[in-house]
Amino acid sequence: MRYQLFYWPEIQGRGEFVRLALEDAGASYEDVARKAGGVSRMMKMMDGEKRPPFAPPFLKAGKLVIAQSAEILFYLGPRLKLAPRADADRLWLHQLQLTVTDFVKEAHDTHHPLGAEFYYEDAKPEAKRFTDNFLAERTPKYLGYFETVIKKSGGPYALGRKFTYVDLSLFQSIEGLRYAFPKAMTRIEVGLPRVVAVHDKVAARPNIKKYLASSRRIAFNEMGVFRRYPELDD
């Protein structure tokens, strides 16, 4: 199977959670919108499909078109050997990935607290208030939950000894938060040894290590989900 991933070409964003799974597995895929005419192809699919995706990312796998990062990973997991085939385990991983999705939404809202229609510059006071709570309360709560999950699984991963796409998503979440809030994350990570250990194990995986050093890995920037505004990180 050669997969086609459709996502915005200039940001990591939510598409990166899918890219990491494809890269780790050494899957054959085309990052469609990063090629000439690719954005037009993506928009045409969104307009022309009988069951159109609401927004990128979406994945074309044969005749299937699957949208939403968590749903794509739910589909890809067993096929890329990044999830067990047992229903109970797959549903548990999906539940964890949906929790990551909630967390990423809140991270996004640190710079768009009034909604995506408002620029950060239009909502700086609201962004500061939202971010202060996000870093003091929400981030420790979410990451503390995953710390507990890893502990109860017996480690070293979220599902115990089995490496899965959720571990890749935890890696990406930590990477993004370190970019956006380096000062706060230095404090927060002290209480998260298992989550940090998962991050480090992912970074050391051969295919991920190659990917991170390649031009395929888009740099973090102030157009994506995780954005660095120093005034929010104190």
C-alpha positions as CSV (number, residue, x, y, z in Angstrom):
1,M,0.0,0.0,0.0
2,R,1.3,3.5,-0.9
3,Y,-0.6,6.0,1.2
4,Q,-1.4,9.6,0.3
5,L,-1.3,12.1,3.2
6,F,-3.1,15.4,2.7
7,Y,-2.1,18.3,5.0
8,W,-0.9,21.8,4.8
9,P,2.7,21.9,3.4
10,E,4.2,24.7,5.6
11,I,3.4,23.4,9.1
12,Q,3.7,20.3,11.3
13,G,0.3,20.8,12.8
14,R,-2.1,17.8,13.3
15,G,-0.7,16.1,10.3
16,E,2.6,15.5,12.1
17,F,1.0,12.9,14.3
18,V,0.3,10.9,11.2
19,R,3.6,11.6,9.5
20,L,5.5,10.2,12.6
21,A,3.6,6.9,12.4
22,L,4.3,6.6,8.7
23,E,7.9,7.5,9.1
24,D,8.5,5.2,12.1
25,A,7.0,2.3,10.2
26,G,9.0,3.0,7.0
27,A,5.7,3.1,5.1
28,S,5.5,4.2,1.5
29,Y,3.6,7.5,1.4
30,E,3.2,10.7,-0.5
31,D,2.9,14.0,1.3
32,V,0.7,15.3,-1.4
33,A,0.4,19.1,-0.7
34,R,4.1,19.5,-0.4
35,K,4.5,18.8,-4.1
36,A,3.7,21.1,-7.0
37,G,-0.1,21.5,-7.4
38,G,-0.6,19.4,-4.3
39,V,-2.7,22.0,-2.4
40,S,-5.0,22.3,-5.3
41,R,-5.4,18.5,-5.3
42,M,-6.1,18.6,-1.7
43,M,-8.8,21.2,-2.0
44,K,-10.3,19.5,-4.9
45,M,-10.7,16.3,-2.9
46,M,-12.3,18.2,-0.1
47,D,-14.8,19.6,-2.5
48,G,-15.3,16.6,-4.7
49,E,-15.6,13.6,-2.4
50,K,-19.0,12.1,-1.8
51,R,-18.1,12.0,1.9
52,P,-15.9,15.0,2.1
53,P,-13.4,15.6,4.9
54,F,-14.1,18.6,7.1
55,A,-10.4,19.6,7.1
56,P,-6.9,18.2,6.7
57,P,-5.3,16.0,7.7
58,F,-6.8,13.1,5.7
59,L,-5.4,10.0,4.3
60,K,-6.1,8.2,1.1
61,A,-5.6,4.4,1.4
62,G,-6.7,2.7,-1.8
63,K,-10.3,3.8,-2.2
64,L,-10.7,4.9,1.4
65,V,-10.4,8.5,2.5
66,I,-10.0,8.9,6.2
67,A,-9.9,12.2,8.1
68,Q,-9.1,13.2,11.7
69,S,-5.6,12.4,13.1
70,A,-6.9,10.0,15.7
71,E,-9.2,8.2,13.2
72,I,-6.3,7.9,10.7
73,L,-4.0,6.4,13.4
74,F,-6.8,4.0,14.5
75,Y,-6.8,2.7,10.9
76,L,-3.1,2.7,10.4
77,G,-2.1,1.3,13.8
78,P,-2.5,-2.4,13.1
79,R,-1.4,-2.1,9.5
80,L,1.9,-0.4,10.5
81,K,2.4,-2.7,13.5
82,L,2.0,0.3,15.8
83,A,-1.1,-1.2,17.6
84,P,-2.2,-4.6,18.6
85,R,-5.1,-6.2,16.8
86,A,-7.1,-7.1,19.9
87,D,-10.2,-4.9,20.1
88,A,-9.8,-4.0,23.7
89,D,-6.2,-2.8,23.2
90,R,-7.1,-0.9,20.0
91,L,-10.0,0.9,21.7
92,W,-7.8,1.7,24.7
93,L,-5.1,3.2,22.4
94,H,-7.8,5.1,20.5
95,Q,-9.1,6.5,23.8
96,L,-5.6,7.7,24.7
97,Q,-5.1,9.3,21.3
98,L,-8.4,11.1,21.6
99,T,-7.1,12.5,24.9
100,V,-4.0,13.7,23.1
101,T,-6.3,15.3,20.6
102,D,-8.1,17.2,23.4
103,F,-4.7,18.3,24.9
104,V,-3.4,19.5,21.5
105,K,-6.6,21.5,21.1
106,E,-6.0,23.3,24.4
107,A,-2.3,23.9,23.4
108,H,-3.6,25.5,20.1
109,D,-6.0,27.7,22.1
110,T,-3.1,29.3,24.0
111,H,-2.7,31.6,21.0
112,H,-6.3,31.5,19.8
113,P,-8.3,31.7,23.0
114,L,-11.2,33.6,21.3
115,G,-11.3,31.3,18.3
116,A,-9.3,30.6,15.1
117,E,-10.9,33.7,13.4
118,F,-9.0,36.0,15.8
119,Y,-5.3,36.6,15.4
120,Y,-3.0,36.3,18.4
121,E,-2.4,40.0,18.3
122,D,-6.2,40.6,18.7
123,A,-6.4,38.6,21.9
124,K,-3.1,39.0,23.8
125,P,-4.7,39.6,27.3
126,E,-7.0,36.6,26.8
127,A,-4.1,34.5,25.5
128,K,-2.0,35.3,28.5
129,R,-4.8,34.4,31.0
130,F,-5.6,31.1,29.1
131,T,-1.9,30.1,28.9
132,D,-1.2,30.8,32.5
133,N,-4.0,28.3,33.4
134,F,-2.9,25.9,30.7
135,L,0.6,25.7,32.0
136,A,-0.3,25.7,35.7
137,E,-3.2,23.4,35.7
138,R,-4.0,21.7,32.4
139,T,-0.6,20.6,31.1
140,P,0.4,18.9,34.4
141,K,-3.1,17.3,34.5
142,Y,-2.9,15.9,31.0
143,L,0.8,14.8,31.2
144,G,0.3,13.6,34.7
145,Y,-2.5,11.3,33.4
146,F,-0.1,9.8,30.9
147,E,2.5,9.4,33.5
148,T,0.0,7.3,35.5
149,V,-1.0,5.3,32.3
150,I,2.7,4.4,31.7
151,K,3.2,3.5,35.3
152,K,0.1,1.2,35.4
153,S,1.0,-0.4,32.1
154,G,4.3,-1.6,33.6
155,G,6.2,0.5,31.1
156,P,8.2,1.5,29.3
157,Y,5.5,2.6,26.9
158,A,1.8,3.6,27.2
159,L,0.8,0.0,26.4
160,G,3.6,-1.6,28.5
161,R,6.2,-3.4,26.4
162,K,4.4,-2.8,23.1
163,F,5.4,0.4,21.2
164,T,2.5,2.1,19.6
165,Y,1.4,5.3,17.8
166,V,0.4,6.8,21.1
167,D,4.0,6.9,22.2
168,L,4.8,8.8,19.0
169,S,2.0,11.2,19.8
170,L,3.4,11.8,23.3
171,F,6.8,12.5,21.7
172,Q,5.3,15.1,19.4
173,S,3.3,16.7,22.2
174,I,6.5,17.1,24.3
175,E,8.5,18.4,21.4
176,G,5.8,21.0,20.6
177,L,5.4,22.1,24.2
178,R,9.2,22.4,24.6
179,Y,9.2,24.7,21.5
180,A,6.4,26.8,22.7
181,F,7.0,26.9,26.4
182,P,10.7,26.0,27.1
183,K,10.8,27.6,30.6
184,A,7.5,26.1,31.8
185,M,8.3,22.7,30.4
186,T,11.6,22.7,32.3
187,R,9.6,22.9,35.5
188,I,6.7,20.6,34.5
189,E,8.9,17.7,33.2
190,V,10.5,17.3,36.6
191,G,7.5,15.3,37.8
192,L,7.1,13.3,34.6
193,P,10.1,10.9,34.4
194,R,8.1,8.2,32.5
195,V,6.7,10.5,29.9
196,V,10.1,12.1,29.3
197,A,11.6,8.6,29.0
198,V,9.0,7.7,26.3
199,H,9.9,10.9,24.5
200,D,13.6,10.0,24.6
201,K,13.0,6.4,23.4
202,V,11.0,7.7,20.4
203,A,13.7,10.2,19.5
204,A,16.3,7.4,19.5
205,R,14.3,5.1,17.2
206,P,16.3,4.7,13.9
207,N,13.6,5.8,11.5
208,I,12.5,8.7,13.7
209,K,16.1,9.8,14.2
210,K,16.6,9.9,10.4
211,Y,13.3,11.7,9.9
212,L,14.0,14.4,12.4
213,A,17.4,15.1,10.7
214,S,15.8,15.2,7.2
215,S,14.1,17.9,5.2
216,R,10.8,16.0,5.5
217,R,10.5,17.2,9.1
218,I,9.1,20.7,8.9
219,A,10.5,23.1,11.5
220,F,8.2,24.4,14.2
221,N,6.9,27.9,13.4
222,E,4.3,30.5,14.3
223,M,1.7,29.1,11.9
224,G,1.3,25.7,13.5
225,V,-0.4,24.3,16.6
226,F,2.6,24.9,18.8
227,R,3.8,28.5,18.7
228,R,6.5,30.4,20.6
229,Y,5.5,33.7,22.1
230,P,8.0,34.4,24.9
231,E,5.6,36.6,26.7
232,L,3.4,33.6,27.4
233,D,6.2,31.5,28.8
234,D,7.2,32.9,32.2
